[in-house]
Amino acid sequence: MNEHLLRGTQYLKFIRSQKYCCVCMQEKNIEPHHLKAIGMGNNRKNEMPEHFTAIPVCRECHIEYHTKGQKYQSNKWKLNHWKESTKYIIKFINEISRS
């Protein structure tokens, strides 16, 4: 099982490799958005469980989330961020299981 040890940094790389923003579904440059905040001063390069709450978003949707909030974005796009997060975790596990 060690060869398939789940690493948060691997998961973030997987999230960055996605083609589409999970909010607006546009094909844009993707960045990870952590649904569970990492917090100021924490090194994002370290392994931490919060990485597994990341979803792939474009810059515009990332800014919208941080300026208008999760509730606004959920209502606007008819989206459950946590369900999206779960879908990507499952996709990630399936992908590494095949390798």
N, C-alpha and C positions, 0 to 999 in steps of 0.2 A: 504493500500500500504506500510505502514511502515515495515510490516513483510518481505517485499521483497525489502527493501532499498538496492540499490547496493553499496557495499563497495569494494574499491580497494584491501584491504587486503584479502577479501574473494576471489576476482578474482585471486590474486596471488597464493593463496592456490589451487584453481582450476587449474591454469596453471601448478603448480608443480605436480599435480596429473595425468597429461597426460602421456601416455605410450611412445609416440613417439616424436622425434624431428621433428618439422614441416619443417625443412630445408632438412636434409638427410634421414628422415623417418626411422631412426634406433631406435630400442627399447633400450634406454639408460636412465641413470639418467637425469632428466630434471631440468632445471633452467629457470627462467623467464628472457627474454631479453626485455628491454624497448626500443621501437622504438623512443619514445620521451624521450630524456635524462632527468634524474632526477637532475643531477648536483652534483658537489662535495659539501660535507658538509650538504646536505639535509638528513634527517632521513627517510630511506626507510620504516620504520615501521609505519610512519604517513600515514593517508589517503591523497591521492593526485590523481588528474585525470590522471597523467602519468601512473599509474598502469594499466589502461585500454588499454594501448598500448603494453602490454607485450605479447610475444609469447613464446611457449615452445621450448627450444633448448637444445641440449646436450652441454657439455663443449667444445668439439672440434669446433662445429659450432659457439658457442659464441665467442671463441677466434678468429676464422677466421673472423667473422664480425668486431670485434674491431681492428684487425691488417690489414685486406685487404679492409674493407669497404663494405657498403651495395650494391653498384653497382657491385662490383666484385662477391659477393655472389649471387646476383640476376641473373647475367649472367651465372654463373657456374651451378646453380641449377634450372634455369628457374623458378624463384620464385618472386612473388610480396609480400613482407613482409607485406604491409598494407592490402592487401586482406586476407592474412592469419590471421592477427589480427582481422579483421572483422568477419571471420568465427568463431574464438574462442569466441568472445564476444557474438555472436548469440547462440553458443552452451552453454555458461555459462547462459545466460538469460533463455534459454529453460530448463536447468537443475534446476535452482532455482525456476522456475515457477511450476515445477512438485512437489516440496517439500512443 
